[in-house]
Amino acid sequence: MDNHPEFKNSLKIVNPNRFKYISLIFTSHTPPTHPFSNDQVIGMWYIDAINFRLSRFPLFKQDFIVNKDSNNIEFISYTTRPIVRRANSPFVQPIQDFFRIYGQNGLFYHNNQRWAHHYDNITDLPNEPRLRLMARSLINTL
């Protein structure tokens, strides 16, 4: 991140007034038959605090980061197009590309659920007890 501030600036964690970080990181890989199965997929979770204050509904969002070849040398952040345009960097790419490349148009996740970038409530989150517990706890602080 020090060498590529555009990568760092593409992450929601740099906007703590809006996005409250759920301190749990998911790492995964696509199935072994996938052409990029060596790439590690990293997911970071947030609650959109502004949305929560305005609507009383938690809107959960996620940053997707890919560790190319899982070698900890090249990382790519996948995010929204306006941020991609501003960054103008090979290390910041459109979220739609992530879904197309790693999710085969959204077909991979776990338990046959599609990849998602936004979730409307806790029950929509992946069925990972620590994630849901931490999300509930964070909501209680807002």
C-alpha positions as CSV (number, residue, x, y, z in Angstrom):
1,M,0.0,0.0,0.0
2,D,2.9,2.3,0.6
3,N,4.1,1.8,-3.0
4,H,0.6,2.2,-4.5
5,P,-1.5,4.7,-2.6
6,E,-4.2,4.3,-5.3
7,F,-4.7,0.7,-4.1
8,K,-5.0,1.8,-0.5
9,N,-7.4,4.6,-1.4
10,S,-9.6,2.1,-3.2
11,L,-10.4,0.3,0.1
12,K,-13.3,1.3,2.3
13,I,-11.1,1.1,5.4
14,V,-9.7,4.5,4.4
15,N,-13.1,6.1,5.1
16,P,-13.8,5.2,8.7
17,N,-16.4,7.9,9.1
18,R,-18.7,6.0,6.7
19,F,-17.5,2.4,6.8
20,K,-17.1,0.6,10.1
21,Y,-14.7,-2.3,9.6
22,I,-15.8,-5.8,10.9
23,S,-12.4,-7.1,12.0
24,L,-12.6,-10.4,10.3
25,I,-10.8,-11.2,7.0
26,F,-11.9,-14.1,4.7
27,T,-9.4,-15.8,2.5
28,S,-10.4,-18.3,-0.2
29,H,-9.6,-19.7,-3.6
30,T,-11.7,-20.7,-6.5
31,P,-12.1,-24.4,-7.2
32,P,-9.0,-26.2,-8.4
33,T,-10.3,-26.4,-12.0
34,H,-10.7,-22.6,-12.2
35,P,-8.0,-21.0,-14.4
36,F,-7.0,-18.6,-11.6
37,S,-7.2,-21.1,-8.7
38,N,-3.7,-20.1,-7.5
39,D,-5.0,-16.6,-6.8
40,Q,-6.0,-16.0,-3.2
41,V,-9.2,-14.0,-2.7
42,I,-9.3,-11.8,0.3
43,G,-12.6,-10.3,1.6
44,M,-12.9,-7.5,4.1
45,W,-16.3,-6.6,5.6
46,Y,-17.9,-3.3,6.6
47,I,-21.1,-1.8,7.8
48,D,-22.1,1.4,5.9
49,A,-22.7,3.5,9.0
50,I,-24.2,6.4,7.1
51,N,-26.8,4.1,5.5
52,F,-27.5,2.6,8.9
53,R,-28.0,6.0,10.5
54,L,-30.4,7.2,7.7
55,S,-32.4,4.0,7.3
56,R,-31.8,2.0,10.5
57,F,-31.0,-0.9,8.2
58,P,-27.4,-2.1,8.1
59,L,-26.0,-2.3,4.7
60,F,-23.0,-4.6,4.6
61,K,-20.3,-4.0,2.0
62,Q,-17.2,-5.9,1.1
63,D,-13.8,-5.1,-0.4
64,F,-12.4,-7.9,-2.6
65,I,-8.7,-8.1,-2.9
66,V,-6.8,-10.7,-5.0
67,N,-3.4,-11.8,-4.1
68,K,-2.1,-12.9,-7.5
69,D,-0.6,-16.4,-7.4
70,S,-0.9,-16.2,-3.6
71,N,2.7,-15.0,-3.5
72,N,2.2,-11.8,-1.6
73,I,3.8,-9.7,-4.3
74,E,0.9,-8.4,-6.5
75,F,-2.4,-7.4,-5.1
76,I,-5.5,-6.1,-7.0
77,S,-8.4,-4.3,-5.4
78,Y,-11.7,-4.7,-7.2
79,T,-14.1,-1.8,-6.6
80,T,-16.6,0.5,-8.2
81,R,-16.0,2.1,-11.6
82,P,-15.7,5.8,-10.4
83,I,-12.8,4.8,-8.0
84,V,-11.2,2.7,-10.8
85,R,-11.3,5.7,-13.2
86,R,-9.8,8.0,-10.6
87,A,-7.1,5.4,-9.6
88,N,-6.0,4.7,-13.2
89,S,-4.0,1.8,-12.0
90,P,-3.5,-1.9,-12.8
91,F,-3.9,-2.6,-9.1
92,V,-7.4,-1.2,-8.9
93,Q,-10.0,-2.9,-11.2
94,P,-13.8,-2.9,-11.6
95,I,-15.8,-5.2,-9.3
96,Q,-17.6,-6.5,-12.4
97,D,-14.3,-7.9,-13.6
98,F,-13.9,-9.7,-10.3
99,F,-17.3,-11.3,-10.6
100,R,-16.6,-12.3,-14.2
101,I,-13.1,-13.6,-13.7
102,Y,-13.3,-15.2,-10.3
103,G,-16.9,-15.8,-9.9
104,Q,-17.6,-17.0,-13.5
105,N,-20.3,-14.3,-13.7
106,G,-21.2,-14.8,-10.0
107,L,-21.6,-18.5,-10.0
108,F,-19.0,-19.2,-7.3
109,Y,-19.2,-18.5,-3.7
110,H,-20.0,-21.1,-1.1
111,N,-23.0,-23.3,-0.6
112,N,-23.9,-22.4,-4.3
113,Q,-24.6,-18.8,-3.4
114,R,-23.5,-16.1,-5.8
115,W,-20.8,-13.6,-5.0
116,A,-22.1,-10.3,-3.8
117,H,-20.7,-6.9,-3.0
118,H,-23.5,-5.6,-0.8
119,Y,-25.7,-7.4,1.7
120,D,-28.9,-5.9,3.1
121,N,-28.9,-7.6,6.5
122,I,-27.1,-10.0,8.8
123,T,-29.0,-13.0,7.5
124,D,-27.8,-12.3,4.0
125,L,-24.2,-12.5,5.0
126,P,-22.4,-15.8,4.5
127,N,-23.3,-18.3,7.2
128,E,-20.1,-17.7,9.2
129,P,-20.9,-17.4,12.9
130,R,-18.0,-15.1,13.8
131,L,-18.9,-12.7,11.0
132,R,-22.5,-12.5,12.0
133,L,-21.6,-12.1,15.7
134,M,-19.1,-9.4,15.0
135,A,-21.6,-7.6,12.7
136,R,-24.3,-7.7,15.4
137,S,-21.8,-6.4,18.0
138,L,-20.7,-3.5,15.7
139,I,-24.3,-2.6,14.9
140,N,-24.9,-2.2,18.6
141,T,-22.2,0.4,18.8
142,L,-23.6,2.6,16.0
